[in-house]
């Protein structure tokens, strides 16, 4: 059910073997600059920061001081009309540009099922594989950006989720925090030899397509064509964060997470409509939750998210770029015997901002102990419908599964009113 994206060896083998040969000297591309005129175009996009494992949002965005469930951290005031954790001071300064949805109630407290639900807006179903929302955006927006030569859905630091019935051409193109394609042998070959290989491959694929054995042959050819175009594109410079000024690198934080967020901004800047940044787990905090958050997880998150928000704002990109920060669920209000928190999907929070959405506010409410929602609650379908609204994807859009079943975009949810004004 949880297929990997465009990282598999059968997809990238020809592209990887030929990349150095086709591009020529890498220093040629290294000195190319991103086209500033392209940046000024309408660039609706979403950056999803995925906190794999399920972050304890009660200790981050919806603190409960005075409650037995409140834990060790204190809330602090922000630039917006809400309070967040004291260990997120840099994000606090950017909260006039961000908001928190505190009333997510998503019922799936299993890692795999929760990950699927939060990425697609649909609960897992054995009869159909729904597309992750990045694939939906690739399908709806990426196909309309004829000037975009690189994939419309990039996943940094993780395998990403399946494109489902939308097909492999909308699967996540997966790279690591250094911009390297996963599972790819980057050894170069002679350009003539590469051309011969590609010509032979085209002949084989055309023969297979003409044999009328289904759509797999054309889909395979399309994916390889994109790989070849990818090798030759100047837009590949977006993956090379080394060209950024040292002060920008420092602002994001050098290392995997900061580098990934900086790369996400660069990808959006050249027109990629959906980028997912994976933090590679680390949020499944059944033990020692407060010490781990304070010394490891929150400082990194605080620096990176704050820098991304400020950078997008400074470049005039925030109004067109939705930033979502979440995992598959929250964690229990009750603190367990190991000073940790367990899986909890009943009442938890998501950070969201940009894209013209209302900012500086807390949407929804949990009770004084954080155990239940007070008033309206929201599902993943509502969250992704809000993102679709911000990206100007029509909410009456219906996709059709391989079996001919109509599927409403984002699971048929409704945009969260408090965010869309």
N, C-alpha and C positions, 0 to 999 in steps of 0.2 A: 504493500500500500504506500509506503513512504519511499518512493523512488528517489534516487539521487539525480542531480541536475546534469548539466553539460560537462561533467568532469570525467565521464567514463572514457576508458582507453579507446574504445571503438569509435568514438566521436572525434577525439582530438589527435589521433595518431598522425594523420597526414599533415594537419596544420602544425603540429609541434615539430615534426621532422623538418618541415620546410621553412619555418619562421625566420631563422637567421638568413637563409639563402635568399628568400624573397625580399625581405626588408633591406638586405645589404648590410652595411655597417650600422650597428645600433646607434653609434654616435650621430649619424645623420638625423634620425628621429629624435634623439635626445635634445637637439638644439631647436627643434620645431616648437612653436608656441601655439597654444589653443587660439582659435579664431575668436576674437572678441566680439565680432559682429554676430556670431552664432549665439553667444550668451544672451544677447539682448532680446532674442525671440521668446515667444511664449513657451515656457518650459515647465509645465505642470509636472510634478514629480513627488514621489514619496520615499523617504528613508526610514526603514524599519530597523530599530535597534532591538535585537532579540536577546532577552535575558534567559538563556536556556537553563532549565531546572526549576524555574518558578521563584522569582524574587520575593522576599518578605516585604511587601508593599506597606504593611502596617508600620514598619520601621522606617519607611522612606517618604511616603506621600500622604499618609493618613494616621498620624501618631495619636496615641490615646494616653496622654499624661494623666496620672491619678488612677488609672485602671490597673487591675491585677494583670491584665494582658499587655500593659503599656511598654514593658521592657525598660531598657537603660537609657534610651535616647530622648532628647528634648526637642520640641518643635521650635523653629525660629521663623521670624517674619521674612517676607520676600518682597521683591519689587512688584508682585501681583497682590491680589486680594485673598491670599491664603497663606498657610504656614506649611513648611516641610521640615525634613530632618536637619538637625544641627550639623551633621557631617556632609551636607550638600550645600555649602555656602556659595560656591560659584554658580551653581544652578539657581540658587535663590535669587541671585542678582539678575538672572535672565527670565524670571518667572512672569514678567510682564509680557513676554512673548510666548509663553507656554501655559498649558492648563492641565488639570488632573481630573480624570473621571474616577470617582471614588466608589462607584456603585456597580462595578462589574460583578455579575453573578452568572457563572458559566457552567456549573454542574459537573464538568469533566475534570476530575482530580487525579487522573492517571496521566503520566508524562506523554505517552504516545498519543492517546486520544485527545488530551488537552492541546498538544502541539498541532494536531490536525485541525481541531475545531477553531483554534485561535488564528491559524493561517488561512483557512478557507471560508469560515463562516458557516460550515456545515458539520454536523456530527458525523463520525465515520459510518460508512454504509458499505457492506460487503459487495453490493451490486454495482457500485460506481466509485471511481476515484475523482474527487472534485479537485479543481485546480487551486493551487495556492494563490493568494491574491496578487502576488507579484506577476504571476503568469497571466492573470486577468488584465492587469495594467499593460503588460507587454502586448497582449492581443488587442486591447482597445486603443492604446495610445502609441505603442511602439511601431505598429504597422503603418501608422499615418505619418511617421517622421522619416520621410524618404532620405533626408540628409544624414540620418543616423546609420553609421556603418558598423558599429559594435553592438553586441546584444542589448536588448531593451530591458532585460532583467538580469542584474548581477548580484550574486551572493558572495560576500566576503567572509572568509574564515569558517565556512561550513558548507555542507552539501546541499542545503536548501531543501525545499519540498517539491512534490511532483506537480507537473503542469496538468496532470489528469487528462480529461478528454479534449483539452485544447491542443495537445500534441507537443512533441519534443522541441519544435521550433520556438516554443515559449517557455522552455525549461530554464531554470537559473543557470547562468554561466558562472562557474565557481572558481574563485581565485583565493589565494591566501593573503595575509596582511601585507605582503610584499608585492602583490599584484601578479604573482606567478600562477599559471594555470595548473591546477592539480592533476596529478597522474600523467603529466606530459613530459616526454623526453625532448629537451630543447636543443639537441644536437643538430647542427645544420647539415644540409646536403647541397649538392651542386644544383643551381637553378634549372639547368636543362634536364637533369634527372628528375627533379620535382615536377617539372612540366609534363614529362612523359608519364609519370605516375598518375598525375591528375587527369591526363587525357585518357589513359587506360581505364581509370575509375569511372570517368564519365561514360565511356562506351558500355561498360558493364552495367552501370545504373540505368542508362537509357534502354538497354535490352530488357532489363528486369521490369521497368515501368511499362514497356510495350507488351509484356506478357500478361498484363491485366491480372495481377495477383494481389490486388488490394492497394491501399494507399501508402503502405510502408516504404515502398521504393521511392516514391516522390518525396516523402517526408525525409528519408535518409539523404537524398540528393540535396534537398533544400538546406539541411543542416550542414553538410559539407561545403556547400557554396558559401554559406555564412562564415564558415571557418576560414576559407581562403580569403574572402573579403576582409575578415578580421586581421589576418596576417599583414595585409597591405595598407591598413588604415592608419592615418595620422592620429585618429582619435584614440588609438592605443596609448598615446602619451598620458591620457587621464589616469592610467594605472601607475604611472611613475612619479611617486610623491617626492622623490629625491630632488626634483626641480623646484620644490617649494622653498621659500625663504626659511632660514633656521628659526626665526622667531615664530613663524607659523607652526612649524613642527613642534616647537617647545610648547606652544599654547595648547595644542591638542594632546600633548603627552607622547613622547617617543615610545614606541613599542606597539604590540599587536593591536590593542583597542584604539588608541589614538591614531595610529597610522590608518586603520580601517575606516574610521570616521572621516579623516581627511580625504582618503581616496573616494569615499562616498560623495563628498561635496564636489570633487573634481569630475566624477562621472555624471552627476546631475548637471553640472555646468556645461558638459558637451552634449546633453540632451537625453541621457538615459533616464527613463521615467520611473524606474523602481530599483532601489538598491537595498539589500538586506545585509546588515552587519551582525554577525553572530559572535557572541562573547564566549563561545565554546564551553558552555556549562558553567559550573562554579556557583550557581545560585540555589542548588538543592541543599539548603542548610538545615539539616536535621540536627546538627551538633554545633555548639559554640557560635551561634548566629551573630551575637553582638560584636565579639572580638574580630570575627572574620569580616564582617561588614565594615567596621571602623578602620581596620588596618589594611585591608586588601580591596574589597569590592567597591565601596563607596568613593574613596579618593579617586580611583581611576574613572569611574562613571561620572563623577562630578566634574572633573577636568574636561573630559571628552565631550560630554553633552553641552556643557556651557560654551566651550570653544566652537563647536559646530553651530550652535544657535547664534552666537555673536558673529561668526564668519558669514553665515547665510544672510544675516541681517545687513551686515556691512556691505555685502556685494549686491544687495537688492534682490536676493533670491528667496528670502524667507516667505514672502507672500505667495509664492508659487510652489513652495516645497513643504509638504506635510512631514513632520517628524513624529514617529510613534515609537515609544519605548515600553516594552512589555515582555513577559514570558508567557508560559502556558497556563499559569494560575498564580494565585498568591500563596501565603502560608498561614497556618493556623494562628488565630489570636492567642490561643493558649500556648504558653511556653512549656516544652516538654522537659523530662527529667535530665536530658542531656544539654540543657540550655540552648535548645534549638527550636525550630518551628517545622511542622509537618505540612503535607499538601492541603490546600484549601482553595476551593473554587467558588465558595458561597458568597463571599464579600471581599473584594479586592480592588486594586487601583491600576490605572494605565496613565502614563504621561503622554500628552499629545500637544502639538502646536504647529504654527505656521499654516500655510495654505489658505490664508484668509479666514481661518477659524477664529472664534472668539478666544482671547487670551487672558491670562492673569486670573483665572477663576477656578474654583473647584466645583465640578458637576456631580451631583448626587451626594449621598450621605450614608454613613454607617452609624450604628448605635454607639453608646459610650464605651462598650467593650469590644467593638469591631466585629461582632459575631453575626450581625444581620444587616440587611439593607433597610434604610428608612426611606420610604417613597419609591420612586421609579428605579428599576434595575435595568442593566443593559447586557446584551449578548454580543459575541463577536460579529454577528451579522449587522448589528447596529453600528458598531465601531467602523467596520469596513464600508458600510453605506455612507457614513460620515466622510470617510476618506474619498470615496467615489464622488460624492457631492463636491468636495473641495477640488478634486481633479477634473471636474466638469464631465464626468462619465455619466450619461443618463441613467437614472435609477430604474427606469422601466426596461433596461437592457435584459434580454433573455438569451442564454446560450443553450445549445442542444447537446446532450450527451451522446456517446457513441450508440446508445440504444434508442436514440430519438426522444429522450425525455427532456422537457423544457426545464431549465435551471435559471432561476432569477439571480441576477448579479448580487454577490455578497450575501447569499442566502436569503434574500428578500427582506433584509432588515430595514429599519427606518433611521435616518440621520438623527443624531442626538441634538435635540433642539437647543439646549444650552450652549452648544458649540457653533451652531450655524446662524445664531442671531434671530 
